[in-house]
Amino acid sequence: MKRKKRTSSLKTSWQTYWQSRKPLGWAQLTHRKIRLLVAMTGVAFSNILIFTQLGLKDMLFDGVTLVPDNLRGDLFLVSAYAPNIDLGHFPRIYLYQANAVQGVESASPLYIEFSNWVNPDDLANDGANDEAHDNDDSEAFQLFPNSVKILSFNPEQPVLAIPEINQQIDRLSAPGAVLFDRLAQEKLGPIEDQFQASGMVSTLMSNQRVYVTGLFSLGSTLFDNGHVVMSDWSYTQWYGQESLNRVSVGCLTLVEGADVEVVRSRLNAALPRSIKVLTQSELSDAEQAFRASLPNGKVLNFGAAMGFIVGIVIVYQVLYTDVSEHLPEYATLKAMGYSDRALLMVVLQEALILAILGFIPGYFASYGVYQLLVVITRVPLVMKTTVAVQVFVLTLVMCMISGAIAMNKLRAADPADVF
């Protein structure tokens, strides 16, 4: 009995202590729990909007650097007139000139093209076979074509720093042989499953027979359904012998110990202005800058801005209503000598609490949205720490702005008018 009384006494003492020490902002928010829940939901909803837009934007930019990030080399040559490496070429003669520059050990070309790809299941369903396809029969597949990005190079001069590809270089020697990206979009077909079952998959690529002789992992993007790797000899079977004179990226390996900036200066002096000499990070940055200039990136930025504005409106409504309902109490505090700044800190305290309480469910809900988008699109989308920190800071700013706006009503209030 005495133990129960002691426990009850300690509980009462703790409650009394907490009530005396409870922050005023927290006390006012928890006074109306339903309103607090609504406010938290609003902040969380705003977080989900911002997380989704920034996440998609991050995915948009990360995807475009898949190829540049996986190239092998110290410096890279690209056309100065091309918006990105997918859309530009330069004459191969400049690669030979670069190879003669002091400090350059080797110069290897990478060819990038896009080609229509037929899902092998579509061929099976239409009763296609190796002997029965001619150009007229294949035109049906061009109505709604799927495309793949072709990465081609000389097998004796590999330019991709992907061990899985380099270990299968010998498989590219057969006519029409390609390595297929197992992380490609599903609409390109169940290539991986069929390859594991039979050791080779046959289909059509731009109306010509192609054979998948190996798999690798690179990834798809919002712009590329998937990648295939082929030898430069097979590349000429699709695009002609002259296509080897149009290089997408020149990958330069420098002599061991050579200074990158010194060699770059020599290359700039030896090559025309139509050729840019970039490091790997600069090449990736250029790809991201190009995508950011397109409407896609601007739309996603606009979506994030709209989520930010929605959050400001919701939090402002909650804080404004709270200030209006407690105006007599605030007026009493002002009459007692509290400054507007002291009362503003109370309102900002409420805003800070709302930011933290709303961010937590918003973060976990956004994580679920990310996983759903990965399943739907098969495009890698991960919750990055940088994005989470960015959204949290935006949430704090959003709530603080709302609190500052809501405080205007309190600044204009005169204690004599209230009573």
N, C-alpha and C positions, 0 to 999 in steps of 0.2 A: 504494500500500500504506500509506504514511504517512498519507494523507488518510483512508483507511478507519479506521485506528487512532485518528486524532484524532476522527473522527465518533463512533466507538464509545465513546471516552473521555468525550466531551461528553455522550453519551446516558446513560452510567453515572453521571456526575456529577449530571446533572439528576434521574435516578431517585433517587439518594441524597439529594439536596436535598429532593425532593418527599416522600420517605418520612419525612424528619426533620421536615418542616414540615406534613405532612398532618394535618388536624384529626382528633382522636380519634373524633368522632362519624361522620365520613365513613369512616374506616378500619373502624369496626365495622359500618356498614351495608353496605359493599362487600365485606366478608369473606364474606358469604353472598349471592351475586348473585341466586340464585333467590328467596330471601326478600325481597330488595330489590325485585325485579320484582313479586312478589305484593303487597307493600305499596303500591307505586306504582299498581298496578291498582286496589287497594281505594280509595285516595284519589281516583283519577280517576273511579271509579264513583260515589263519593259526590258529587264535583263535578258529574257529569252529572245526577244526581238534583236537586241544588240548583239548577243552572243551568236545568234544564227547568221546575221548579216556579216559580222566580222569573221566568223568561222568560214563562211563560204568565200569571202574575199581572200582569206589566208590560203584556203584550199586552191582558189583560182590562181594565186601567185606562186604557191609552192609547186603546183603541177607543171607550170611552164618551165621550170628549171630542172626537170628530171633528166633531160638529155645533157644540158651544159654541166650539171653537177656530176655526171658520170662519164665525162670525157677524160681521156688520158693525154696529158701534155702540160707544158709550163706556160706557153703563150698560144693564142688562137687568132687566126686570120678570118675576118668576115668582110662582106661587102659593106662599104660605108653608105650605100644607097638603099640597103634593105632594111625594112622596119624590124625584122627579126630573122633568125637563122632558117626558119621554115620557108620564107618567101624570097630569099635572096641567094644569088650565086656570084662567083667571080671566076675569071679565067684561070685555068690550072697553071699557066705559065708563071704566074706570080708565086705559086707555091715552090716552083723550081728556083726562082730568084731568092726566095726566103731561105731555101735550103743551102744556098751558097754564102749566106751571111755568116760572118765569124761569130762563133758561140752557139750556132744552131747545129744540133747533132742529127736530127731527122725532121722531115716535114711530111705528114700523112694527110690525105684527103678524107673527108666524110661527106657522103652524098645523102641528102634528105629529100624524100618525095612522098606523095600520098597516092594511094591506090585503092580502087574498089575491091572489097573482100566479100566473098560469098560464104555464108554459113554452110558448112558441109551437110548439115541436116536438110537444107533446102535442095541440095543436089540429090540426096538420097530420095527425098519425097517426090521429086520430078523424074525419077528413074534415070538419072544421068550416069554416064560411064566414061571411061577414058577415051574411047574411040568415037563416041557419038556426039561430041561437042564441036561445033564450028562457030563462027562469028554470029551467024543468024540465031542459032539456038541460045547463045549466051546473052543476047540483047535483052531478054526478059528480066535478067537479074539486074539491069541497070536502072529499072524504074525507081526503086528505092534502095540505092546502094549503101552499104556500110563501108567506111573507109578505115584504112590503117596507115600509120606512119612508117615508111621504110627507112631504115638506117643501113646504109651500104658502105663498105670499105674493102680495101685489099686485105684478104686474110693473112698475108705476110706482114702487114702493117696494121695490126689491130689498134683501134683508136678509142675503144670503150673500156673503162676500168671496172668491168663487171666480170668477176672470175667465172661465173656460170657460163658466160658467152665465150670467153677465151678458152675454156676447157673443151668447147665443142666446135672450135674453128674448123676442124677437119670435116665436119658434117656439112659444111657449106660448099664443098667442092663439087657435089653432084648437080647436074642441071636442074634449075628450078627449085633448089633446096633453100629453105628458110628456117630460122629459129623464131618461135612464136612466144609472145609475152603472155604468160599464164595469168597475169593480173589484168588482162584486157576485159572490155565490157562483154557481158553475157551474150549480147546480140550477135557477136562474131562467131558464136558457136561453142559447143562443149569440146574445144580442141584438146584441153589437158586430159579429160577423161578418155577420149578416143585414142590419144597418143599413148597413154598408159596401157590401154587395152591391146593395141596393135603395133606400137612402135613407130608408126608413121601415119600422118593424116594427109589426104589429098583433097584439094578444093580448087576454086578459081580465084585468081587475083587479076583484075583488069582483063578478063576474058582469056587468060592464059593459065594453063595448069601449073599449080604450085604444090610443093610437098613440104610438110612440116616434119623436119628431121630432129628437132630438139626444142626444149623449152627453157625459158629464163624468166626472171622476175624484174620488172621495171615499174609498171603501173600505168593506169589510164588517167586522163585528166578531163576537165570539162570540154576541152577542145579536141582531144585525141582519144579515139576509142581503144587504141592499143598500138603496140609496136611490133614490127617484124624486122629481123636482121638478115641480110643476104650479102653475098660476095659481090664485088664490083663487076665480075664477069657475068653473073646472073642479072645484075642491074642493067647491063647493056642489052639483054634479051628483051627487056620491057621498054627501055627508053632509047636504045640505039647506041652505037659506038661513040658518037659525038657527045653523049651525055657525060662522059668522063672528063670532058673539058670544062664542065660547069660544076665547080666545087661549092658546097654549102659552108663548110667550116674546114679551115686548115689547122691541123693540130701539130704544134711544134714542140719537140723535146730538145731541151738545151743541154749543152755539154756540162758535165758535172762540175760544179763550182762556179759556173758562169753567173754573172750578176744579171738578174732579170731586167732591170731598168736600163742597163747599159745595152743589152742585146735589143731591147725594144727600141731604143733610140736609133740603133743601126738599121733595124728593120724599117722604121718610119722614113729614114733617109733613103733607103734602097727601093722602097715600094711607092707606088703612086698614091695620091690622096684618096683614091676610090677604095683603098684597103685600110681597114682598121685593125690595129694590133691590140688585143685585150688579154688581160689575165682571166682566170677562170671565174673569179668573183665578179669581175666587171662584166663578163659575158652573161652571167646569171642575172645581174642587176639590170642589164639592158633588156633582157627578156621580160622581167617583171615590169619595167617602166613602159614597155610597149603595151602589155596587157592592161596596165593601169590607165592608159590613155584611151582605151576602148570604152564604149558605153557600159559594158558589163561591170567594170570596177566602179564607175560613177553611180550606177544604179544601186549597188550594194552599199556604197558610202551613204547614199541618200536614205536607204532603208535603216541603216544604223542611226542616222540623224533623226529620223522619224520616231524610232524607239526611244531615243533620248528625250525628245520633246513630249512624247506620251507620258514618260515617267515624271517629267517636271510638272505636267498638268495634274496628274493623279496625286502626287505628293503635296502639291500646292493646295489642292482642294481639301485634303485631310488636315493640313496644318492651319489653313485659313479658318476652317470650321472650328477647329480646336481653339484657336485664338479668340474667335468671335464668342464662343460659348463661355470662355473663362475671362472675358474682358473685364468684368467687375473685380475679379481677383488680381488681374494684372494692374488695373487702375489703383487698387489699394496698395500694391507694392510700389507703384510709381509715387503715390502720395506719401509713402513711408521713406522715400528718398532713393529708391532703386533707379538707376539710370536706364536709358533705352538700350545701352550696350549690354548691361547685365541681363535684361529681359531677352534681348536678342540671343544671348548665349543659351538661354533656356530653350528657345525655339530651335536653334541650331542643334542643340543636344537631342531634341526629338528627331530632327532630320537625320542626324548621325545614327541614331538607334534604328530608324526605319531603313536606312541604307544597308546596315549590317544584317538586320533580320530579313529584309527582302532579298538580299544577294544570295544568301545560303540556299533557299529553295530554288531560286532562279538558276544558280549554278548547276545543281543536280538535275533539274528539269532540262536544262540546255545540254547536259551530257547525254541524256536519253535521246534528245533530238538529234544530236550528232551521230549516235549509233544507228538511229533509224535511217538517216540520210546515207550512211555507209552501206547499209543493207540494200537500199533502194537504188543507189547510183553506182555502187562498187568503186567509188572514188574515195581515196583515203582522206578522212577528216578526223583529226585528233584534237582533243582539248589541250591547247598549248598554254603553258604557264604565262607567257607574255600576253596572250589574249585575255586570260582570266584577270591578270593584274590590270590590264587596260580597262576592262569592263568594270572592275571594282572601283577604280579611280573615277571613271565616268559616272558611276552610281553615286559616289560621294559628292561629286560636283553637282550632279542633278538634284540631289536632295538638299544640298546647301543653298543652291539657287532658289529652290522652292521655298525654303525657310526664310531666306532674305526677302523674297517678294511678299510672303505672308506677313512679315513683320511690319510692313508699311501701314497696315490698319492699326497696329498697336502704337506706332509712332505718332499717328495723327489723333489718337484718343486722348482726351483731357479728363483727368480724374473728376473734375467738377461736373463735366457733362454726363459722365457715367452715373454719378449718384444724384 
